């Protein structure tokens, strides 16, 4: 039976104080394993986007998708509809409308998962990242998501298999079979719709190719969008020849039709025939994004519509449009857009509103975030307007802003009670919310900075993200950005920053079970800190080395590393780090059955965390103390330690650790035959693990609960 112990003993460094993942012991096997504190993991199975305005002309395609999604459609096999076609042709709109229709028919009571794979962006979503997002949406806590992609795929299929009601998964904007192969569930009632510009013939899927709208449907789309703005506007319905030419000039491409309809709505005096003539004229100038409908040099072009819409913009909106693709992430916040342009936020927000009305950007699904269609991003990068060096200056402003904000957020995450924190965030929760929203952009910014030879930014930004990414258990991202940071530090010959990067990199390597590499990485960090005379850094690196050594059962070496760390922390007066090192030392001592020494060490750790005001780690130290006391059968003292830990975790709002402490409390209560209280503690623990989405510990707590109830039940008299 696994134990519930916790011990926060690993750390990252990069400024201010530091904290690290939670260690959980295994009481009966005398082994330990490491995982992070898990926040609540809500289930998110209502991700279907809203219906697109003006959707029309897809009756046949909708019927075909419906035939593949219907419950009677070979429920024993996975059915995938690979909706392929030109960018802007309406693939996502078709998938979303089909999904809404299926939901209205009651076909997917289990819910809908939606993920944009950004297959044609500079940084497409990798299969492992997609699986991570889907698992979290299914309520899997981050600490239980495997680091290996194939293992994530297995857990994803298993999680879906436990949902009896059919679930629809929409994987939008895929670029290749490899990007979506692992997102297909196993046999069962669940269905998948995949959209792509390519025909993904290697998936063994049902294929549905989406082409441009025919002339009648294109005119109908124009009319619907124009009338949505002004119900009595009959410029499309009353101007048959001009409307037909306009639809033809747009090539039947829904994106181009939406833009031209917006232009008509914005200018009530402009006729369909006049707009059609202007777009046709643009075709002769712009051929980059030309759509070939077989009519030769006069074929309509998406770029022509983009160009016409762009030329209608005022100076501010046009400048911002050109600069938005300089942010390498999948979308951009209003604040980041303001930094790109060098404006106050209200000016950027106003310009973004005008770009939205022109259908050149769209809301990103989260308030205050914006995105551009793939083709529009490409077009915006190619617009030749603007001052020389305009985009390079925008990139410099953006990176400086990301660095400043990430540094401030990092300070909030690392701050101990009473320590001053930057005023840029109202508190830790605010800092975490900003980091969560910006994470994809920040990761992409690190890669962009390195590729552009901006090694100072590429080195520093990951150091400000290491604590957050470890907190959120985004170890794939840690490995990516801290490797960049290490390499950039070497380019700059910055030995101190190199060692700092190695410290966090080693923590991530251990978390993904590459423990031997972690040990080597921590040893390198220790050596550099010694070389540069950074004793505080050396103490932190030694503590992390001890954790990694304990993972491979090199307990005596681990004890030595932790003891050296404690000595250095005492020498440098780093009390917080000393407390962490003592927690690690206590757990290592327990492994070699030096339990009385472990108890004393845990008590010292409790005292330090009380002194420094770190309530969270005090709770962890008290819980580990309870585990050690139970090993020497000092059960009443163990009960008291676990009760204190439960109270602290309730005070700090750490629900998952509260559940672990309740399990420890219940097991100690059982030892003194206080079964009613033990059962109550485990019932509370089960509720918490369900709330936080930790199925592993929920099962363990349920198993113990059954045992205690069986012990409590009256036994039949002997026959």
C-alpha positions as CSV (number, residue, x, y, z in Angstrom):
1,X,0.0,0.0,0.0
2,X,1.4,3.4,-0.9
3,X,1.9,6.0,1.7
4,X,0.8,9.6,1.8
5,X,4.0,11.4,2.9
6,X,5.0,14.7,1.4
7,X,8.3,16.5,1.6
8,X,9.1,19.6,-0.5
9,X,12.8,19.1,-1.0
10,X,13.7,20.0,-4.6
11,X,14.1,23.6,-5.8
12,X,14.9,25.8,-8.7
13,X,16.9,29.0,-8.5
14,X,16.9,32.2,-10.5
15,X,16.3,35.0,-8.1
16,X,14.7,35.6,-4.7
17,X,13.7,32.6,-2.7
18,X,12.8,29.2,-4.2
19,X,10.5,26.3,-3.9
20,X,10.1,22.9,-5.5
21,X,8.0,19.9,-6.0
22,X,6.4,17.8,-3.2
23,X,7.9,14.4,-2.4
24,X,5.6,11.6,-1.5
25,X,6.8,8.6,0.5
26,X,5.8,5.0,0.3
27,X,5.4,3.8,3.9
28,X,5.2,0.0,3.5
29,X,7.9,-0.5,0.9
30,X,10.5,1.9,2.4
31,X,10.8,3.7,-0.9
32,X,9.8,7.2,-2.0
33,X,8.7,8.8,-5.2
34,X,8.5,12.4,-6.2
35,X,5.6,14.4,-7.6
36,X,4.3,18.0,-7.5
37,X,1.6,19.5,-5.5
38,X,-1.6,19.2,-7.6
39,X,-4.1,21.9,-7.9
40,X,-7.7,21.1,-8.6
41,X,-8.2,19.6,-12.0
42,X,-11.7,20.4,-13.2
43,X,-13.2,18.3,-16.0
44,X,-13.7,20.5,-19.2
45,X,-16.0,18.6,-21.5
46,X,-18.0,21.5,-22.9
47,X,-15.4,23.0,-25.2
48,X,-17.5,23.3,-28.4
49,X,-17.0,26.8,-30.0
50,X,-20.0,28.9,-31.0
51,X,-21.5,28.7,-34.4
52,X,-20.0,30.8,-37.2
53,X,-22.1,33.7,-38.6
54,X,-23.3,33.3,-42.2
55,X,-22.7,29.6,-42.4
56,X,-24.3,28.2,-45.5
57,X,-24.0,26.0,-48.5
58,X,-22.7,22.9,-46.7
59,X,-25.8,20.7,-46.5
60,X,-24.2,17.8,-48.3
61,X,-21.0,17.9,-46.2
62,X,-23.1,18.2,-43.0
63,X,-25.1,15.2,-44.0
64,X,-21.9,13.2,-44.7
65,X,-20.4,14.1,-41.3
66,X,-23.7,13.3,-39.6
67,X,-23.7,9.9,-41.1
68,X,-20.2,9.3,-39.6
69,X,-21.1,10.7,-36.2
70,X,-24.5,9.0,-35.7
71,X,-24.7,6.3,-33.0
72,X,-25.6,3.6,-35.6
73,X,-22.4,4.3,-37.6
74,X,-20.3,1.2,-36.8
75,X,-20.0,1.9,-33.0
76,X,-17.4,-0.8,-32.7
77,X,-14.8,1.1,-34.5
78,X,-13.3,4.6,-34.3
79,X,-14.7,6.9,-37.0
80,X,-12.6,9.9,-38.0
81,X,-13.8,12.5,-40.4
82,X,-10.7,14.2,-41.9
83,X,-12.1,17.5,-43.1
84,X,-9.5,18.8,-45.5
85,X,-9.1,21.8,-47.7
86,X,-7.7,25.3,-48.4
87,X,-7.1,27.6,-45.5
88,X,-10.1,29.8,-45.1
89,X,-12.4,27.4,-46.8
90,X,-14.5,26.8,-43.7
91,X,-13.2,23.5,-42.4
92,X,-13.5,24.5,-38.8
93,X,-16.9,26.1,-39.3
94,X,-18.2,22.8,-40.9
95,X,-16.8,20.7,-38.0
96,X,-18.3,23.0,-35.4
97,X,-21.7,23.1,-37.1
98,X,-21.7,19.4,-37.4
99,X,-20.8,19.0,-33.8
100,X,-23.6,21.4,-32.7
101,X,-26.1,19.4,-34.7
102,X,-24.9,16.1,-33.3
103,X,-25.1,17.5,-29.7
104,X,-28.6,18.8,-30.4
105,X,-29.5,15.3,-31.5
106,X,-28.3,13.9,-28.2
107,X,-25.5,11.9,-29.8
108,X,-22.7,13.1,-27.5
109,X,-24.0,13.3,-23.9
110,X,-20.4,12.8,-22.7
111,X,-19.4,16.2,-24.0
112,X,-17.0,17.7,-26.6
113,X,-13.3,18.3,-26.4
114,X,-11.8,20.9,-28.8
115,X,-8.1,21.5,-29.5
116,X,-6.5,23.7,-32.0
117,X,-3.2,22.0,-33.1
118,X,-1.9,25.1,-34.9
119,X,-0.4,22.8,-37.5
120,X,0.7,25.6,-39.8
121,X,2.2,27.9,-37.2
122,X,5.9,28.3,-36.5
123,X,5.4,26.2,-33.4
124,X,2.7,23.6,-34.0
125,X,1.3,21.7,-31.1
126,X,3.2,18.4,-30.7
127,X,1.4,15.1,-30.0
128,X,2.6,15.0,-26.4
129,X,1.5,18.6,-25.7
130,X,-1.9,17.9,-27.3
131,X,-2.4,14.8,-25.1
132,X,-1.4,16.8,-22.0
133,X,-4.1,19.4,-22.8
134,X,-6.7,16.7,-23.4
135,X,-5.8,14.7,-20.3
136,X,-6.1,17.9,-18.2
137,X,-9.5,18.6,-19.8
138,X,-10.6,15.1,-18.8
139,X,-9.7,15.9,-15.2
140,X,-6.4,14.1,-14.9
141,X,-4.2,16.0,-12.4
142,X,-0.8,17.2,-13.8
143,X,1.2,15.0,-11.4
144,X,-0.4,11.8,-12.9
145,X,0.2,12.7,-16.6
146,X,3.2,10.6,-17.8
147,X,6.1,12.4,-19.5
148,X,6.4,9.8,-22.2
149,X,4.1,10.6,-25.2
150,X,3.1,7.0,-25.8
151,X,2.2,6.6,-22.1
152,X,0.2,9.8,-22.3
153,X,-1.7,8.3,-25.3
154,X,-2.4,5.1,-23.3
155,X,-3.7,7.1,-20.4
156,X,-5.8,9.2,-22.8
157,X,-7.4,6.1,-24.3
158,X,-8.0,4.7,-20.8
159,X,-9.6,7.9,-19.5
160,X,-12.0,8.0,-22.5
161,X,-12.8,4.3,-22.1
162,X,-14.0,5.1,-18.6
163,X,-16.6,7.6,-19.9
164,X,-19.6,5.5,-20.9
165,X,-21.5,8.3,-22.7
166,X,-20.0,9.1,-26.2
167,X,-17.6,12.0,-26.3
168,X,-16.7,14.0,-29.5
169,X,-13.1,15.1,-29.9
170,X,-12.4,17.9,-32.5
171,X,-8.7,18.2,-33.4
172,X,-8.6,21.4,-35.5
173,X,-5.9,22.6,-37.9
174,X,-3.7,19.5,-38.1
175,X,-0.8,19.5,-40.5
176,X,0.1,15.8,-40.7
177,X,-1.0,12.3,-39.6
178,X,1.7,12.1,-36.9
179,X,0.3,15.2,-35.2
180,X,-3.1,13.5,-34.6
181,X,-2.5,9.7,-34.7
182,X,-2.3,9.4,-30.9
183,X,-5.4,11.5,-30.4
184,X,-7.7,8.8,-31.8
185,X,-9.5,6.9,-29.0
186,X,-9.6,3.2,-28.8
187,X,-12.7,1.2,-29.9
188,X,-15.9,2.5,-28.4
189,X,-18.6,5.1,-28.9
190,X,-16.4,8.1,-29.1
191,X,-15.8,10.0,-32.3
192,X,-13.2,12.3,-33.7
193,X,-13.3,15.1,-36.3
194,X,-10.0,16.3,-37.6
195,X,-9.6,19.3,-39.8
196,X,-6.6,19.9,-42.0
197,X,-5.5,21.7,-45.2
198,X,-4.1,18.4,-46.3
199,X,-6.0,15.2,-47.0
200,X,-4.7,12.9,-44.2
201,X,-4.9,9.6,-46.0
202,X,-2.7,7.7,-43.6
203,X,-5.1,7.7,-40.6
204,X,-7.4,5.0,-41.9
205,X,-10.1,7.6,-41.5
206,X,-13.2,8.5,-43.5
207,X,-12.2,11.4,-45.7
208,X,-14.3,14.4,-46.6
209,X,-12.7,17.0,-48.8
210,X,-14.2,20.5,-48.5
211,X,-13.9,22.8,-51.5
212,X,-14.9,26.4,-52.0
213,X,-18.6,27.4,-52.0
214,X,-20.5,27.4,-55.3
215,X,-21.7,30.7,-56.6
216,X,-25.2,30.5,-55.1
217,X,-24.0,29.6,-51.6
218,X,-21.3,32.3,-51.8
219,X,-23.9,34.9,-52.6
220,X,-26.1,33.6,-49.8
221,X,-23.3,33.9,-47.4
222,X,-22.7,37.5,-48.4
223,X,-26.3,38.3,-48.0
224,X,-26.6,36.7,-44.6
225,X,-23.6,38.6,-43.2
226,X,-24.6,41.9,-44.7
227,X,-28.2,41.5,-43.4
228,X,-26.8,40.6,-39.9
229,X,-25.5,44.1,-39.7
230,X,-28.6,45.8,-41.3
231,X,-31.6,43.6,-41.8
232,X,-33.1,45.8,-44.6
233,X,-29.8,45.9,-46.6
234,X,-30.6,44.4,-50.0
235,X,-27.4,45.3,-51.9
236,X,-26.7,41.5,-52.3
237,X,-30.2,40.2,-52.9
238,X,-31.1,43.2,-55.2
239,X,-27.9,43.4,-57.2
240,X,-27.8,39.9,-58.8
241,X,-25.1,40.6,-61.4
242,X,-22.8,42.5,-59.1
243,X,-23.3,40.1,-56.3
244,X,-22.4,37.1,-58.5
245,X,-19.3,38.9,-59.7
246,X,-18.3,39.7,-56.1
247,X,-18.8,36.1,-55.0
248,X,-16.8,35.0,-58.0
249,X,-14.0,37.5,-57.3
250,X,-13.8,36.0,-53.8
251,X,-13.3,32.5,-55.3
252,X,-16.1,31.1,-53.1
253,X,-13.6,31.2,-50.2
254,X,-15.6,31.8,-47.0
255,X,-12.9,33.8,-45.3
256,X,-12.6,36.2,-48.3
257,X,-16.4,36.4,-48.4
258,X,-16.6,37.3,-44.7
259,X,-14.0,40.1,-45.3
260,X,-15.8,41.6,-48.3
261,X,-19.2,41.4,-46.5
262,X,-17.6,43.3,-43.6
263,X,-16.4,46.0,-46.0
264,X,-19.9,46.3,-47.4
265,X,-21.4,46.5,-43.9
266,X,-18.9,49.2,-43.0
267,X,-19.6,51.4,-46.1
268,X,-23.4,51.5,-46.9
269,X,-22.7,53.4,-50.1
270,X,-20.4,50.8,-51.6
271,X,-22.2,48.5,-54.1
272,X,-21.4,44.8,-54.6
273,X,-20.4,45.6,-58.3
274,X,-18.0,48.3,-57.2
275,X,-16.4,46.1,-54.6
276,X,-16.1,43.2,-57.1
277,X,-14.3,45.5,-59.5
278,X,-11.8,46.6,-56.8
279,X,-11.0,43.1,-55.8
280,X,-10.6,42.0,-59.4
281,X,-8.1,44.8,-59.8
282,X,-6.1,43.7,-56.8
283,X,-5.8,40.2,-58.3
284,X,-3.5,41.6,-60.9
285,X,-1.2,43.0,-58.3
286,X,-1.1,40.4,-55.6
287,X,-0.4,36.8,-56.6
288,X,1.3,35.5,-53.5
289,X,-1.8,33.9,-52.0
290,X,-3.6,33.3,-55.3
291,X,-6.4,30.7,-55.4
292,X,-6.4,28.9,-58.7
293,X,-9.9,28.1,-59.9
294,X,-8.8,27.3,-63.4
295,X,-9.5,30.7,-64.9
296,X,-5.8,31.6,-65.5
297,X,-4.3,35.0,-64.6
298,X,-7.6,36.5,-63.6
299,X,-8.2,33.8,-60.9
300,X,-9.4,35.3,-57.6
301,X,-6.9,35.7,-54.8
302,X,-7.4,35.7,-51.1
303,X,-4.5,38.2,-50.8
304,X,-6.6,40.6,-52.9
305,X,-9.3,40.7,-50.3
306,X,-6.7,41.0,-47.5
307,X,-5.0,43.8,-49.4
308,X,-8.2,45.7,-49.9
309,X,-9.2,45.3,-46.3
310,X,-5.7,46.3,-45.1
311,X,-5.8,49.5,-47.3
312,X,-9.0,50.5,-45.7
313,X,-7.4,50.6,-42.2
314,X,-6.3,53.8,-40.5
315,X,-2.6,54.3,-39.7
316,X,-2.7,52.9,-36.2
317,X,-4.7,49.8,-37.1
318,X,-2.5,49.1,-40.2
319,X,0.7,49.4,-38.1
320,X,-0.6,47.0,-35.5
321,X,-1.7,44.6,-38.1
322,X,1.8,44.5,-39.5
323,X,3.4,44.0,-36.1
324,X,1.1,41.3,-34.6
325,X,2.9,38.3,-36.2
326,X,6.1,39.4,-34.4
327,X,4.6,37.7,-31.3
328,X,5.5,34.0,-32.0
329,X,2.7,32.5,-29.9
330,X,-0.7,31.1,-31.2
331,X,-2.5,34.3,-30.1
332,X,-1.6,37.6,-28.5
333,X,-2.9,39.5,-25.5
334,X,-4.0,43.2,-25.6
335,X,-1.0,44.1,-23.4
336,X,1.5,42.3,-25.6
337,X,0.0,44.0,-28.7
338,X,0.5,47.3,-26.9
339,X,4.1,46.5,-26.3
340,X,4.7,45.5,-29.9
341,X,3.4,48.9,-31.0
342,X,4.9,50.9,-28.1
343,X,1.4,52.2,-27.1
344,X,-0.7,52.4,-24.0
345,X,-3.1,49.5,-23.6
346,X,-6.2,51.5,-24.4
347,X,-4.8,52.6,-27.8
348,X,-3.9,49.0,-28.7
349,X,-7.4,47.8,-27.6
350,X,-9.1,50.4,-29.8
351,X,-7.0,49.4,-32.8
352,X,-7.7,45.7,-32.2
353,X,-11.4,46.5,-32.2
354,X,-11.1,48.0,-35.6
355,X,-9.1,45.1,-36.9
356,X,-11.7,42.7,-35.5
357,X,-14.5,44.6,-37.3
358,X,-12.4,44.3,-40.5
359,X,-12.1,40.6,-39.9
360,X,-8.4,40.8,-39.8
361,X,-8.1,39.5,-36.3
362,X,-10.6,37.6,-34.2
363,X,-11.1,37.1,-30.4
364,X,-8.9,34.3,-29.2
365,X,-11.5,32.5,-27.1
366,X,-10.3,34.1,-23.9
367,X,-11.2,37.7,-23.0
368,X,-8.3,40.1,-23.9
369,X,-6.6,37.7,-26.3
370,X,-6.6,37.9,-30.1
371,X,-5.6,35.6,-33.0
372,X,-5.1,35.9,-36.7
373,X,-5.9,33.3,-39.4
374,X,-2.8,31.5,-40.7
375,X,-3.0,33.2,-44.1
376,X,-3.5,36.6,-42.6
377,X,-0.4,36.2,-40.4
378,X,1.6,35.2,-43.5
379,X,0.2,38.2,-45.4
380,X,0.9,40.6,-42.5
381,X,4.5,39.5,-42.4
382,X,4.9,40.2,-46.1
383,X,3.3,43.7,-46.1
384,X,6.2,46.0,-47.2
385,X,4.9,49.1,-45.4
386,X,6.4,50.6,-42.3
387,X,9.7,52.0,-41.3
388,X,13.0,50.1,-41.7
389,X,13.6,47.9,-38.7
390,X,10.0,48.3,-37.5
391,X,9.5,44.6,-36.7
392,X,12.9,44.2,-35.1
393,X,12.1,47.1,-32.7
394,X,8.8,45.5,-32.0
395,X,10.4,42.2,-31.1
396,X,12.9,44.0,-28.8
397,X,10.0,45.7,-27.0
398,X,8.0,42.5,-26.7
399,X,10.9,40.5,-25.3
400,X,11.7,43.2,-22.8
401,X,8.1,43.2,-21.6
402,X,8.0,39.4,-21.3
403,X,11.2,39.5,-19.3
404,X,10.0,42.2,-16.9
405,X,6.6,40.6,-16.3
406,X,7.9,37.0,-16.0
407,X,10.5,38.3,-13.5
408,X,7.9,40.0,-11.4
409,X,5.6,36.9,-11.5
410,X,8.5,34.7,-10.5
411,X,9.1,36.9,-7.5
412,X,5.5,36.4,-6.4
413,X,5.8,32.6,-6.7
414,X,9.1,32.5,-4.7
415,X,8.3,35.1,-2.0
416,X,8.0,34.0,1.6
417,X,5.5,35.5,4.0
418,X,6.2,39.2,4.6
419,X,8.7,39.6,1.8
420,X,8.2,42.6,-0.5
421,X,6.9,41.7,-4.0
422,X,6.6,43.7,-7.2
423,X,3.4,45.8,-7.6
424,X,2.8,44.5,-11.2
425,X,0.7,41.7,-9.8
426,X,-1.8,41.8,-7.0
427,X,-0.7,38.5,-5.6
428,X,0.4,34.9,-6.3
429,X,-2.9,34.0,-7.9
430,X,-2.7,37.0,-10.3
431,X,0.9,36.1,-11.2
432,X,-0.1,32.5,-11.9
433,X,-3.1,33.5,-14.0
434,X,-0.8,35.7,-16.2
435,X,1.8,33.0,-16.6
436,X,-0.9,30.4,-17.5
437,X,-2.4,32.7,-20.2
438,X,1.0,33.6,-21.6
439,X,2.8,30.2,-21.3
440,X,2.7,29.2,-25.0
441,X,3.9,32.7,-26.1
442,X,6.6,32.7,-23.5
443,X,7.9,29.3,-24.6
444,X,7.8,30.4,-28.2
445,X,9.5,33.7,-27.3
446,X,12.5,31.8,-25.8
447,X,12.9,29.8,-29.0
448,X,12.5,32.9,-31.2
449,X,15.1,34.8,-29.2
450,X,17.7,32.0,-29.5
451,X,17.1,31.7,-33.2
452,X,17.6,35.5,-33.6
453,X,20.9,35.4,-31.7
454,X,19.4,37.3,-28.8
455,X,21.2,35.2,-26.2
456,X,20.7,37.5,-23.3
457,X,17.0,37.2,-23.5
458,X,17.2,33.5,-24.4
459,X,19.3,32.9,-21.3
460,X,17.3,35.0,-18.9
461,X,13.6,34.4,-19.7
462,X,13.8,30.7,-19.0
463,X,15.4,31.4,-15.6
464,X,12.3,33.5,-14.7
465,X,10.0,30.6,-15.9
466,X,11.6,27.6,-14.2
467,X,9.8,28.0,-10.9
468,X,6.4,28.4,-12.6
469,X,6.9,25.6,-15.1
470,X,8.0,23.2,-12.3
471,X,5.0,24.4,-10.2
472,X,2.6,23.5,-13.0
473,X,4.6,20.3,-13.8
474,X,5.2,21.4,-17.4
475,X,8.5,19.5,-17.5
476,X,8.5,19.2,-21.3
477,X,8.6,23.0,-21.4
478,X,11.2,23.1,-18.7
479,X,13.5,20.8,-20.7
480,X,13.0,22.9,-23.8
481,X,13.6,26.4,-22.4
482,X,16.2,25.6,-19.8
483,X,18.3,23.8,-22.4
484,X,18.1,27.0,-24.5
485,X,19.1,29.0,-21.4
486,X,22.1,26.8,-20.7
487,X,23.3,27.0,-24.3
488,X,22.8,30.7,-24.4
489,X,24.7,31.1,-21.1
490,X,27.6,29.2,-22.6
491,X,27.5,31.5,-25.7
492,X,27.8,34.5,-23.3
493,X,30.3,32.7,-21.1
494,X,28.0,33.4,-18.1
495,X,29.0,30.6,-15.7
496,X,26.7,31.6,-12.9
497,X,23.6,31.6,-15.1
498,X,24.7,28.3,-16.7
499,X,24.8,26.7,-13.3
500,X,21.4,28.2,-12.4
501,X,20.0,26.8,-15.6
502,X,21.6,23.4,-14.9
503,X,19.9,23.3,-11.5
504,X,16.4,23.7,-12.8
505,X,17.2,21.4,-15.8
506,X,18.3,18.7,-13.4
507,X,15.0,18.9,-11.5
508,X,13.1,18.5,-14.7
509,X,15.2,15.5,-15.8
510,X,14.6,13.8,-12.5
511,X,10.8,14.4,-12.9
512,X,10.7,12.7,-16.3
513,X,12.6,9.8,-14.9
514,X,15.9,10.6,-16.6
515,X,17.6,10.3,-13.2
516,X,21.1,9.4,-14.2
517,X,21.2,12.5,-16.5
518,X,19.7,14.5,-13.6
519,X,22.5,13.4,-11.3
520,X,25.2,14.4,-13.9
521,X,23.5,17.7,-14.4
522,X,23.4,18.5,-10.7
523,X,27.0,17.5,-10.3
524,X,27.9,19.9,-13.1
525,X,26.0,22.7,-11.4
526,X,27.7,22.0,-8.1
527,X,31.1,22.1,-9.8
528,X,30.3,25.5,-11.4
529,X,29.0,27.0,-8.2
530,X,32.2,25.9,-6.5
531,X,34.3,27.4,-9.3
532,X,32.5,30.7,-9.1
533,X,32.4,30.8,-5.3
534,X,28.6,30.8,-5.1
535,X,28.1,29.0,-1.8
536,X,24.3,29.5,-1.7
537,X,23.9,28.1,-5.2
538,X,26.2,25.2,-4.3
539,X,24.0,24.4,-1.3
540,X,20.8,24.4,-3.4
541,X,22.5,22.2,-6.1
542,X,23.8,19.7,-3.5
543,X,20.3,19.4,-2.1
544,X,18.8,18.6,-5.5
545,X,21.7,16.2,-6.1
546,X,20.7,14.4,-2.9
547,X,17.1,14.0,-4.1
548,X,18.3,12.5,-7.4
549,X,20.7,10.1,-5.7
550,X,17.8,8.9,-3.4
551,X,15.8,8.2,-6.5
552,X,18.3,5.5,-7.6
553,X,18.7,4.2,-4.0
554,X,22.2,5.6,-3.5
555,X,21.1,6.5,0.0
556,X,24.5,7.0,1.7
557,X,25.6,9.4,-1.1
558,X,22.3,11.1,-0.8
559,X,22.7,11.6,2.9
560,X,26.2,13.0,2.4
561,X,24.9,15.5,-0.3
562,X,22.1,16.6,2.0
563,X,24.4,17.0,5.0
564,X,26.8,19.1,2.9
565,X,23.9,21.2,1.8
566,X,22.8,21.7,5.4
567,X,26.3,22.8,6.4
568,X,26.6,25.3,3.5
569,X,23.1,26.7,4.2
570,X,24.1,27.2,7.9
571,X,27.3,28.8,6.9
572,X,25.6,31.2,4.5
573,X,22.6,31.8,6.7
574,X,20.2,30.5,4.1
575,X,17.5,29.3,6.6
576,X,14.9,28.5,4.0
577,X,17.2,26.4,2.0
578,X,18.4,24.7,5.2
579,X,14.9,23.7,5.9
580,X,14.5,22.1,2.5
581,X,17.8,20.3,2.9
582,X,16.7,19.0,6.3
583,X,13.5,17.6,4.8
584,X,15.5,15.7,2.2
585,X,18.0,14.5,4.8
586,X,15.2,13.2,7.0
587,X,13.6,11.2,4.2
588,X,17.0,9.7,3.2
589,X,17.7,8.8,6.8
590,X,14.3,7.0,7.0
591,X,15.3,5.0,3.9
592,X,18.3,3.5,5.8
593,X,16.2,2.9,9.0
594,X,17.9,5.7,11.0
595,X,14.4,6.7,12.1
596,X,15.3,8.5,15.4
597,X,17.7,10.7,13.5
598,X,15.1,11.3,10.8
599,X,12.6,12.4,13.5
600,X,15.0,14.9,14.9
601,X,15.8,16.2,11.5
602,X,12.1,16.6,10.6
603,X,11.6,18.5,13.9
604,X,14.4,20.8,13.0
605,X,12.8,21.4,9.6
606,X,9.5,22.2,11.2
607,X,11.2,24.8,13.5
608,X,12.9,26.5,10.6
609,X,9.7,26.8,8.5
610,X,7.9,28.2,11.6
611,X,10.7,30.7,12.0
612,X,10.6,31.8,8.3
613,X,6.8,31.8,8.2
614,X,6.6,29.3,5.4
615,X,3.3,27.6,6.4
616,X,3.1,25.4,3.3
617,X,6.4,23.7,3.9
618,X,5.8,23.6,7.6
619,X,2.8,21.5,6.8
620,X,4.9,19.2,4.6
621,X,7.5,18.8,7.3
622,X,4.9,18.0,10.0
623,X,3.3,15.4,7.7
624,X,6.7,13.8,7.1
625,X,7.4,13.9,10.9
626,X,4.1,12.0,11.4
627,X,5.3,9.3,9.0
628,X,8.6,8.8,10.8
629,X,6.8,8.8,14.2
630,X,4.5,6.0,13.0
631,X,7.5,3.9,12.1
632,X,8.6,3.8,15.7
633,X,5.0,3.3,16.9
634,X,4.7,6.7,18.6
635,X,1.2,6.8,17.3
636,X,-0.3,9.6,19.5
637,X,2.5,11.9,18.5
638,X,2.0,10.9,14.9
639,X,-1.7,11.7,15.1
640,X,-0.9,15.2,16.5
641,X,1.7,15.8,13.7
642,X,-0.8,14.8,11.0
643,X,-3.6,16.9,12.5
644,X,-1.3,19.9,12.5
645,X,-0.5,19.3,8.9
646,X,-4.2,19.0,8.0
647,X,-4.9,22.3,9.7
648,X,-2.1,24.1,7.9
649,X,-3.1,22.8,4.5
650,X,-6.6,23.9,5.1
651,X,-5.4,27.3,6.1
652,X,-3.2,27.7,3.0
653,X,-5.8,26.2,0.6
654,X,-3.6,23.3,-0.4
655,X,-6.3,20.8,-1.0
656,X,-4.2,17.9,-2.5
657,X,-1.7,18.0,0.4
658,X,-4.6,18.2,2.8
659,X,-5.9,14.9,1.3
660,X,-2.4,13.3,1.8
661,X,-2.2,14.4,5.4
662,X,-5.7,13.1,6.0
663,X,-4.7,9.7,4.7
664,X,-1.7,9.7,7.1
665,X,-3.9,10.8,9.9
666,X,-6.4,8.0,9.2
667,X,-3.7,5.4,9.2
668,X,-2.3,6.6,12.5
669,X,-5.8,6.6,14.0
670,X,-6.3,3.1,12.9
671,X,-3.2,2.0,14.8
672,X,-4.8,3.0,18.0
673,X,-8.2,1.5,17.0
674,X,-10.0,4.9,16.6
675,X,-11.7,3.4,13.6
676,X,-14.7,5.9,13.4
677,X,-12.2,8.8,13.2
678,X,-10.0,6.9,10.7
679,X,-13.0,6.3,8.5
680,X,-14.0,9.9,8.6
681,X,-10.5,11.1,7.7
682,X,-10.4,8.8,4.7
683,X,-13.9,9.8,3.6
684,X,-12.7,13.5,3.6
685,X,-9.5,12.4,1.7
686,X,-11.6,10.6,-1.0
687,X,-13.7,13.7,-1.5
688,X,-10.6,15.9,-1.9
689,X,-8.9,13.5,-4.4
690,X,-12.1,13.5,-6.4
691,X,-12.1,17.3,-6.4
692,X,-8.5,17.5,-7.5
693,X,-8.8,14.8,-10.1
694,X,-6.2,12.5,-8.4
695,X,-7.6,9.0,-9.3
696,X,-4.5,7.2,-8.0
697,X,-4.8,8.5,-4.4
698,X,-8.6,8.3,-4.6
699,X,-8.3,4.6,-5.2
700,X,-5.8,4.1,-2.4
701,X,-8.0,6.0,0.0
702,X,-11.0,4.0,-1.0
703,X,-9.1,0.8,-0.5
704,X,-8.1,1.8,3.0
705,X,-11.7,2.9,3.7
706,X,-13.0,-0.5,2.8
707,X,-10.5,-2.2,5.1
708,X,-11.4,0.0,8.0
709,X,-15.1,-0.6,7.5
710,X,-14.5,-4.3,7.4
711,X,-12.5,-4.1,10.6
712,X,-15.3,-2.1,12.2
713,X,-18.1,-4.6,11.2
714,X,-19.1,-7.1,13.9
715,X,-17.6,-10.5,13.3
716,X,-19.8,-13.6,13.3
717,X,-19.3,-15.9,16.3
718,X,-17.1,-18.9,15.8
719,X,-19.0,-22.0,14.9
